[in-house]
Amino acid sequence: MIDVLYFAWVRERIGLPRERLETSAVTVADLITQLRAREERYAAAFADLSALRVALDQELSSFDAPLAGVREVAFFPPMTGG
């Protein structure tokens, strides 16, 4: 099982702050493919990956990162300074 967290507009599009999933995904990109296929709201949230960042167990990561041993995946828009 893996906890998937959604922040900012990603959460707004999906309608959930977090969910616990059973997945066979090997990488973050595989997980995104599975999520996109679930419902239109997921497809909309993950339509433009250039507008998304991902963290694995609270460490910034990449979409090709492996999920082996990961407990938490968080998706969020890029942070802006200020």
C-alpha positions as CSV (number, residue, x, y, z in Angstrom):
1,M,0.0,0.0,0.0
2,I,1.1,3.5,-0.8
3,D,-0.2,6.8,0.5
4,V,-0.8,9.4,-2.3
5,L,-1.1,13.0,-1.3
6,Y,-2.4,15.8,-3.5
7,F,-1.8,19.5,-2.8
8,A,-3.1,22.9,-4.1
9,W,-4.9,22.7,-7.5
10,V,-4.1,19.0,-7.9
11,R,-6.2,18.3,-4.8
12,E,-8.9,20.6,-6.1
13,R,-9.1,18.8,-9.4
14,I,-9.2,15.3,-7.9
15,G,-11.3,16.3,-4.9
16,L,-9.3,14.4,-2.3
17,P,-6.4,15.5,-0.1
18,R,-5.0,11.9,0.1
19,E,-5.8,8.3,-0.6
20,R,-4.2,4.9,0.1
21,L,-3.6,2.8,-3.0
22,E,-2.6,-0.7,-3.8
23,T,-0.5,-0.4,-7.0
24,S,1.7,-2.5,-9.2
25,A,3.4,0.7,-10.5
26,V,7.2,0.4,-10.7
27,T,7.9,4.1,-11.2
28,V,6.1,7.4,-10.5
29,A,5.3,7.6,-14.2
30,D,3.6,4.2,-14.0
31,L,1.6,5.4,-11.1
32,I,0.5,8.5,-13.0
33,T,-0.5,6.4,-15.9
34,Q,-2.7,4.2,-13.6
35,L,-4.2,7.3,-12.0
36,R,-5.0,9.0,-15.3
37,A,-6.9,5.9,-16.4
38,R,-9.1,5.9,-13.3
39,E,-11.4,8.8,-14.0
40,E,-11.6,12.1,-15.9
41,R,-10.7,14.2,-12.8
42,Y,-7.4,12.3,-12.5
43,A,-6.7,12.7,-16.2
44,A,-7.3,16.4,-15.9
45,A,-5.0,16.7,-12.8
46,F,-2.2,14.9,-14.5
47,A,-2.6,16.3,-18.0
48,D,0.4,18.5,-17.9
49,L,3.3,17.0,-16.0
50,S,5.5,20.1,-16.6
51,A,3.2,21.8,-14.1
52,L,3.7,19.1,-11.4
53,R,6.4,18.1,-9.0
54,V,6.6,14.9,-7.0
55,A,8.1,14.0,-3.6
56,L,8.7,10.4,-2.5
57,D,8.7,10.0,1.3
58,Q,9.0,13.9,1.6
59,E,12.0,14.1,-0.8
60,L,11.8,15.9,-4.1
61,S,12.1,13.3,-6.8
62,S,11.5,12.7,-10.6
63,F,8.8,11.0,-12.5
64,D,11.1,8.1,-13.5
65,A,12.0,7.4,-9.9
66,P,11.3,3.8,-8.6
67,L,8.5,3.3,-6.1
68,A,10.1,0.2,-4.4
69,G,10.0,0.8,-0.7
70,V,8.3,4.1,-0.9
71,R,5.5,4.7,1.6
72,E,4.3,8.2,0.5
73,V,4.0,9.9,-2.9
74,A,3.0,13.6,-2.9
75,F,2.0,15.6,-6.0
76,F,2.1,19.4,-6.0
77,P,2.6,22.4,-8.3
78,P,6.1,24.0,-8.4
79,M,6.8,26.2,-5.4
80,T,7.4,29.9,-6.0
81,G,9.6,32.1,-3.9
82,G,8.5,35.3,-2.2
